[in-house]
Amino acid sequence: MPQLKKIELAFACDEDWNKMTPVKRGRHCAACQKTVVNFVAMSDEKVIAFYSNKAEANTCGNFRLGQLEQINKTLAQSQLPKKTNSLFKPILAVA
């Protein structure tokens, strides 16, 4: 399964979060008839896990200012090759 690389907003919503009807996972938006998930209190790892599920890929969300930027930094760091702390170094022998 491909690894999630980045979370991006498809558009910025102009609807007022505070006027939406509270529901279990966030709030219901009457304008688009969708549940807007409240990611504000979620850790980076929980948001990444949520969006790693393909069924959730097009979910609307409420985020803290700068939250997606931090999450995408976390994702980028997880894509870097792992460094090994081996005590043994490769040796080139020439005969």
DSSP file (Angstrom, degrees, kcal/mol; ACC not computed):
  #  RESIDUE AA STRUCTURE BP1 BP2  ACC     N-H-->O    O-->H-N    N-H-->O    O-->H-N    TCO  KAPPA ALPHA  PHI   PSI    X-CA   Y-CA   Z-CA
    1    1 A M              0   0    0      0, 0.0     2,-0.0     0, 0.0     0, 0.0   0.000 360.0 360.0 360.0 131.5    0.0    0.0    0.0
    2    2 A P        -     0   0    0      0, 0.0     2,-0.3     0, 0.0     3,-0.0  -0.331 360.0-117.4 -64.7 145.6    1.4    3.4   -0.9
    3    3 A Q        -     0   0    0      1,-0.1     2,-0.1     2,-0.0    49,-0.0  -0.631  29.1-103.8 -86.2 140.8    2.4    5.6    2.0
    4    4 A L        +     0   0    0     -2,-0.3     3,-0.1     1,-0.2    -1,-0.1  -0.430  38.7 179.9 -61.5 129.4    0.6    9.0    2.5
    5    5 A K        -     0   0    0      1,-0.4     2,-0.3    -2,-0.1    -1,-0.2   0.760  57.5  -3.7-105.4 -32.3    3.0   11.8    1.4
    6    6 A K        -     0   0    0     69,-0.1     2,-0.5     2,-0.0    -1,-0.4  -0.983  51.2-139.6-162.0 147.2    1.0   15.0    2.0
    7    7 A I        +     0   0    0     -2,-0.3     2,-0.3    61,-0.2    65,-0.1  -0.969  31.1 178.4-112.0 123.8   -2.3   16.3    3.1
    8    8 A E        -     0   0    0     -2,-0.5     2,-0.5    64,-0.0     3,-0.1  -0.921  30.4-118.8-126.5 150.8   -3.6   19.3    1.1
    9    9 A L        -     0   0    0     -2,-0.3     3,-0.1     1,-0.1    51,-0.0  -0.748  12.9-158.6 -84.4 131.0   -6.7   21.4    1.2
   10   10 A A  S    S-     0   0    0     -2,-0.5     2,-0.3     1,-0.3    -1,-0.1   0.793  77.0 -13.1 -76.9 -29.2   -8.7   21.2   -2.0
   11   11 A F        -     0   0    0     -3,-0.1     2,-0.6     2,-0.0    -1,-0.3  -0.976  69.7-107.4-162.7 161.4  -10.4   24.5   -1.2
   12   12 A A        -     0   0    0     -2,-0.3     2,-0.3    -3,-0.1    -3,-0.0  -0.883  36.8-135.4 -98.3 126.4  -10.8   26.9    1.7
   13   13 A C        -     0   0    0     -2,-0.6    -2,-0.0     1,-0.1     0, 0.0  -0.617  12.0-161.8 -85.4 137.3  -14.4   26.8    3.1
   14   14 A D        +     0   0    0     -2,-0.3    -1,-0.1     2,-0.1     2,-0.1   0.430  54.6 115.0 -95.7  -0.5  -16.2   30.0    3.9
   15   15 A E  S    S-     0   0    0      1,-0.1     2,-0.7     2,-0.0    -2,-0.1  -0.423  74.7-110.8 -72.6 146.4  -18.8   28.4    6.1
   16   16 A D    >>  -     0   0    0      1,-0.2     3,-1.5    -2,-0.1     4,-0.6  -0.687  18.5-154.6 -82.6 113.9  -18.7   29.4    9.8
   17   17 A W  G >4 S+     0   0    0     -2,-0.7     3,-1.3     1,-0.3    -1,-0.2   0.872  94.2  57.4 -52.7 -41.8  -17.6   26.4   12.0
   18   18 A N  G 34 S+     0   0    0      1,-0.3    -1,-0.3    -3,-0.1    -2,-0.0   0.679 103.8  52.3 -68.7 -18.2  -19.5   27.9   15.0
   19   19 A K  G <4 S+     0   0    0     -3,-1.5    -1,-0.3     2,-0.1    -2,-0.2   0.501  88.8 101.2 -94.9  -5.5  -22.8   27.9   13.1
   20   20 A M  S << S-     0   0    0     -3,-1.3     9,-0.2    -4,-0.6    -3,-0.0  -0.478  83.7-104.0 -78.3 152.3  -22.6   24.2   12.0
   21   21 A T  E     -A   28   0A   0      7,-1.4     7,-3.3    -2,-0.1    -1,-0.1  -0.627  37.1-116.4 -78.1 124.5  -24.6   21.6   13.9
   22   22 A P  E     +A   27   0A   0      0, 0.0     5,-0.3     0, 0.0     2,-0.3  -0.377  42.2 169.8 -62.0 135.3  -22.4   19.6   16.3
   23   23 A V  E >   -A   26   0A   0      3,-2.1     3,-0.8    -2,-0.1    12,-0.0  -0.825  49.0 -83.3-136.0 176.0  -22.2   15.8   15.5
   24   24 A K  T 3  S+     0   0    0     -2,-0.3    -1,-0.0     1,-0.2     3,-0.0   0.880 124.4  30.9 -52.3 -50.5  -20.1   12.9   16.8
   25   25 A R  T 3  S-     0   0    0     12,-0.1    13,-1.8    -3,-0.0    -1,-0.2   0.487 134.5 -59.8 -92.7  -3.0  -17.0   13.4   14.6
   26   26 A G  E <  S-AB  23  37A   0     -3,-0.8    -3,-2.1    11,-0.3     2,-0.3  -0.720  86.5 -31.7 166.2-112.0  -17.2   17.2   14.3
   27   27 A R  E     -AB  22  36A   0      9,-2.0     9,-3.8    -5,-0.3     2,-0.5  -0.987  47.0-120.0-143.5 152.4  -20.0   19.4   12.8
   28   28 A H  E     -AB  21  35A   0     -7,-3.3    -7,-1.4    -2,-0.3     2,-0.7  -0.822  22.5-145.7 -95.3 126.7  -22.5   19.0   10.0
   29   29 A C  E  >> - B   0  34A   0      5,-3.1     4,-1.6    -2,-0.5     5,-0.8  -0.826   6.9-164.5 -93.4 116.7  -22.3   21.6    7.3
   30   30 A A  T  45S+     0   0    0     -2,-0.7    -1,-0.2     1,-0.2   -10,-0.0   0.781  86.0  60.9 -69.9 -26.8  -25.7   22.5    5.9
   31   31 A A  T  45S+     0   0    0      1,-0.2    -1,-0.2     3,-0.1    -2,-0.0   0.907 123.2  16.7 -69.4 -42.0  -24.2   24.1    2.8
   32   32 A C  T  45S-     0   0    0      2,-0.2    -2,-0.2    -3,-0.1    -1,-0.2   0.458  97.6-126.4-110.6  -3.3  -22.4   20.9    1.5
   33   33 A Q  T  <5 +     0   0    0     -4,-1.6     2,-0.3     1,-0.2    -3,-0.2   0.874  67.9 123.1  60.2  40.0  -24.3   18.3    3.5
   34   34 A K  E   < -B   29   0A   0     -5,-0.8    -5,-3.1    -7,-0.0     2,-0.5  -0.887  67.6-111.6-125.8 157.7  -21.1   16.8    4.9
   35   35 A T  E     -B   28   0A   0     -2,-0.3     2,-0.7    -7,-0.2    25,-0.5  -0.798  27.3-148.6 -84.7 129.7  -19.6   16.1    8.3
   36   36 A V  E     -Bc  27  60A   0     -9,-3.8    -9,-2.0    -2,-0.5    25,-0.2  -0.901  17.7-136.1-100.6 112.9  -16.6   18.4    8.9
   37   37 A V  E     -Bc  26  61A   0     23,-2.4    25,-2.9    -2,-0.7     2,-1.0  -0.474   9.1-130.2 -74.8 136.8  -14.2   16.4   11.1
   38   38 A N  E     + c   0  62A   0    -13,-1.8     3,-0.3    23,-0.2    25,-0.1  -0.767  35.4 165.0 -90.1 102.1  -12.6   18.4   14.0
   39   39 A F    >   +     0   0    0     23,-2.1     3,-1.4    -2,-1.0    24,-0.2   0.445  46.4 103.1 -93.0  -2.6   -8.9   17.7   13.8
   40   40 A V  T 3  S+     0   0    0     22,-0.6    -1,-0.2     1,-0.3    24,-0.1   0.855  88.1  34.7 -52.0 -44.7   -7.9   20.6   16.1
   41   41 A A  T 3  S+     0   0    0     -3,-0.3    -1,-0.3     2,-0.0     2,-0.2   0.452  97.2 106.3 -93.2  -0.3   -7.3   18.4   19.1
   42   42 A M  S <  S-     0   0    0     -3,-1.4     2,-0.1     1,-0.1    -3,-0.0  -0.519  70.5-119.6 -82.0 146.7   -5.8   15.4   17.2
   43   43 A S     >  -     0   0    0     -2,-0.2     4,-2.1     1,-0.1     5,-0.2  -0.343  30.0-106.3 -73.0 162.8   -2.1   14.6   17.2
   44   44 A D  H  > S+     0   0    0      1,-0.2     4,-2.7     2,-0.2     5,-0.2   0.916 121.9  54.0 -54.1 -44.4   -0.2   14.6   13.9
   45   45 A E  H  > S+     0   0    0      1,-0.2     4,-2.4     2,-0.2    -1,-0.2   0.874 107.6  49.0 -62.4 -39.4   -0.1   10.8   14.1
   46   46 A K  H  > S+     0   0    0      2,-0.2     4,-2.3     1,-0.2    -1,-0.2   0.893 112.2  47.8 -68.7 -39.4   -3.9   10.5   14.5
   47   47 A V  H  X S+     0   0    0     -4,-2.1     4,-2.5     2,-0.2    -2,-0.2   0.922 112.8  49.1 -66.0 -43.1   -4.6   12.8   11.5
   48   48 A I  H  X S+     0   0    0     -4,-2.7     4,-1.4     1,-0.2    -2,-0.2   0.920 111.9  48.6 -61.5 -44.5   -2.1   10.9    9.4
   49   49 A A  H  X S+     0   0    0     -4,-2.4     4,-0.6    -5,-0.2    -1,-0.2   0.906 110.6  51.9 -62.3 -41.3   -3.7    7.6   10.3
   50   50 A F  H >< S+     0   0    0     -4,-2.3     3,-1.0     1,-0.2     6,-0.3   0.947 114.5  40.9 -59.7 -50.5   -7.2    9.1    9.6
   51   51 A Y  H 3< S+     0   0    0     -4,-2.5    -1,-0.2     1,-0.2    -2,-0.2   0.616 100.2  72.8 -78.4 -12.1   -6.2   10.2    6.1
   52   52 A S  H 3< S+     0   0    0     -4,-1.4     2,-0.7    -5,-0.2    -1,-0.2   0.723  79.7  87.4 -70.9 -19.9   -4.2    7.1    5.4
   53   53 A N  S X< S-     0   0    0     -3,-1.0     3,-2.3    -4,-0.6     4,-0.3  -0.732  78.1-146.5 -80.4 114.9   -7.5    5.4    5.0
   54   54 A K  G >  S+     0   0    0     -2,-0.7     3,-1.4     1,-0.3     4,-0.3   0.798  95.7  63.9 -54.9 -32.1   -8.5    5.8    1.4
   55   55 A A  G 3  S+     0   0    0      1,-0.3    -1,-0.3     2,-0.1     3,-0.3   0.739 104.8  46.9 -64.9 -21.5  -12.2    6.0    2.3
   56   56 A E  G X  S+     0   0    0     -3,-2.3     3,-1.8    -6,-0.3    -1,-0.3   0.390  79.5 106.6 -98.9   1.9  -11.4    9.2    4.3
   57   57 A A  T <  S+     0   0    0     -3,-1.4    -1,-0.2    -4,-0.3    -2,-0.1   0.787  82.3  42.8 -57.0 -34.0   -9.4   10.9    1.6
   58   58 A N  T 3  S+     0   0    0     -3,-0.3     2,-0.3    -4,-0.3    -1,-0.3  -0.033  83.8 135.6-104.4  31.5  -12.0   13.5    0.6
   59   59 A T    <   -     0   0    0     -3,-1.8     2,-0.2     1,-0.0   -23,-0.1  -0.607  53.1-128.7 -82.3 135.4  -13.1   14.4    4.2
   60   60 A C  E     -c   36   0A   0    -25,-0.5   -23,-2.4    -2,-0.3     2,-0.3  -0.562  34.6-171.0 -76.5 147.8  -13.6   18.0    5.1
   61   61 A G  E     -c   37   0A   0    -25,-0.2     2,-0.6    -2,-0.2   -23,-0.2  -0.983  30.0-134.8-145.5 155.2  -11.8   19.1    8.2
   62   62 A N  E     -c   38   0A   0    -25,-2.9   -23,-2.1    -2,-0.3   -22,-0.6  -0.950  36.8-179.1-106.3 120.0  -11.4   21.8   10.8
   63   63 A F        -     0   0    0     -2,-0.6     2,-0.1   -24,-0.2   -23,-0.1  -0.848  29.2-109.9-122.1 154.4   -7.6   22.4   11.5
   64   64 A R    >>  -     0   0    0     -2,-0.3     3,-2.0   -25,-0.1     4,-0.5  -0.443  54.2 -84.4 -70.8 154.9   -5.6   24.7   13.7
   65   65 A L  T 34 S+     0   0    0      1,-0.3    -1,-0.1     2,-0.1     0, 0.0  -0.475 118.9   9.2 -59.6 125.1   -3.6   27.4   12.0
   66   66 A G  T 3> S+     0   0    0     -2,-0.2     4,-2.0    -3,-0.1    -1,-0.3   0.357  95.2 116.7  84.5  -5.5   -0.3   25.8   10.9
   67   67 A Q  H <> S+     0   0    0     -3,-2.0     4,-2.5     1,-0.2     5,-0.2   0.921  75.4  47.1 -64.2 -45.2   -1.5   22.3   11.8
   68   68 A L  H  X S+     0   0    0     -4,-0.5     4,-2.7     1,-0.2   -61,-0.2   0.881 109.5  55.2 -65.2 -36.4   -1.3   20.9    8.2
   69   69 A E  H  > S+     0   0    0      2,-0.2     4,-1.6     1,-0.2    -1,-0.2   0.931 110.8  44.8 -59.8 -45.7    2.1   22.5    7.7
   70   70 A Q  H  X S+     0   0    0     -4,-2.0     4,-2.2     2,-0.2    -2,-0.2   0.906 112.7  51.1 -65.3 -42.4    3.4   20.6   10.8
   71   71 A I  H  X S+     0   0    0     -4,-2.5     4,-2.4     1,-0.2    -2,-0.2   0.912 109.4  50.5 -61.7 -42.3    1.7   17.4    9.8
   72   72 A N  H  X S+     0   0    0     -4,-2.7     4,-2.3     2,-0.2    -1,-0.2   0.818 107.9  53.1 -68.4 -29.8    3.3   17.6    6.3
   73   73 A K  H  X S+     0   0    0     -4,-1.6     4,-2.4     2,-0.2    -1,-0.2   0.916 109.3  49.7 -66.2 -42.7    6.7   18.1    7.9
   74   74 A T  H  X S+     0   0    0     -4,-2.2     4,-1.7     1,-0.2    -2,-0.2   0.920 111.8  48.2 -60.4 -44.5    6.1   15.0    9.9
   75   75 A L  H  X S+     0   0    0     -4,-2.4     4,-0.8     1,-0.2    -2,-0.2   0.915 110.6  50.9 -62.7 -43.4    5.2   13.1    6.8
   76   76 A A  H >X S+     0   0    0     -4,-2.3     3,-0.8     1,-0.2     4,-0.6   0.899 109.3  50.7 -62.4 -41.1    8.2   14.4    4.9
   77   77 A Q  H >< S+     0   0    0     -4,-2.4     3,-0.8     1,-0.2    -1,-0.2   0.846 105.6  56.0 -65.9 -33.0   10.5   13.3    7.7
   78   78 A S  H 3< S+     0   0    0     -4,-1.7    -1,-0.2     1,-0.2    -2,-0.2   0.692 102.1  58.3 -72.9 -16.0    9.0    9.8    7.7
   79   79 A Q  H << S+     0   0    0     -3,-0.8    -1,-0.2    -4,-0.8    -2,-0.2   0.636  83.4 103.7 -85.0 -16.3    9.9    9.6    4.0
   80   80 A L  S << S-     0   0    0     -3,-0.8     3,-0.1    -4,-0.6     2,-0.0  -0.360  85.9 -98.5 -67.6 144.8   13.6   10.1    4.5
   81   81 A P        -     0   0    0      0, 0.0     2,-0.2     0, 0.0    -1,-0.1  -0.368  43.4-108.2 -62.3 142.3   15.8    7.0    4.4
   82   82 A K        -     0   0    0     -3,-0.1     2,-0.3    -4,-0.1    -4,-0.0  -0.530  28.6-133.9 -73.3 134.1   16.6    5.6    7.8
   83   83 A K        -     0   0    0     -2,-0.2     2,-0.4    -3,-0.1    -1,-0.1  -0.687  16.0-137.7 -86.5 140.7   20.2    6.1    9.0
   84   84 A T        -     0   0    0     -2,-0.3    -1,-0.0     1,-0.1     0, 0.0  -0.785   6.2-153.6 -98.6 145.6   21.9    3.1   10.4
   85   85 A N        +     0   0    0     -2,-0.4     2,-0.1     2,-0.0    -1,-0.1  -0.221  38.2 157.9-105.8  40.1   24.0    3.4   13.5
   86   86 A S        -     0   0    0      1,-0.1    -2,-0.1     2,-0.1     0, 0.0  -0.385  41.3-148.6 -69.6 141.4   26.2    0.5   12.7
   87   87 A L  S    S+     0   0    0     -2,-0.1     2,-0.5     2,-0.0    -1,-0.1   0.656  80.3  82.0 -79.4 -16.2   29.6    0.2   14.3
   88   88 A F        -     0   0    0      3,-0.0    -2,-0.1     0, 0.0     3,-0.0  -0.794  66.1-161.0 -96.5 127.7   30.9   -1.6   11.2
   89   89 A K        -     0   0    0     -2,-0.5     2,-0.1     1,-0.0    -2,-0.0  -0.825  29.7-103.3-104.0 143.1   31.8    0.5    8.2
   90   90 A P        -     0   0    0      0, 0.0     2,-0.4     0, 0.0    -1,-0.0  -0.395  37.1-150.9 -63.5 142.2   32.1   -1.0    4.7
   91   91 A I        -     0   0    0     -2,-0.1     2,-0.7     2,-0.0    -3,-0.0  -0.958   5.1-146.3-118.9 132.9   35.7   -1.5    3.7
   92   92 A L        -     0   0    0     -2,-0.4     2,-0.5     2,-0.0     0, 0.0  -0.877  16.9-163.7 -97.9 119.0   37.0   -1.5    0.1
   93   93 A A        -     0   0    0     -2,-0.7     2,-0.5     2,-0.0    -2,-0.0  -0.892   3.6-166.3-106.2 128.9   39.8   -3.9   -0.4
   94   94 A V              0   0    0     -2,-0.5    -2,-0.0     1,-0.1     0, 0.0  -0.962 360.0 360.0-114.6 127.3   41.9   -3.6   -3.4
   95   95 A A              0   0    0     -2,-0.5    -1,-0.1     0, 0.0    -2,-0.0   0.412 360.0 360.0-106.1 360.0   44.2   -6.5   -4.3
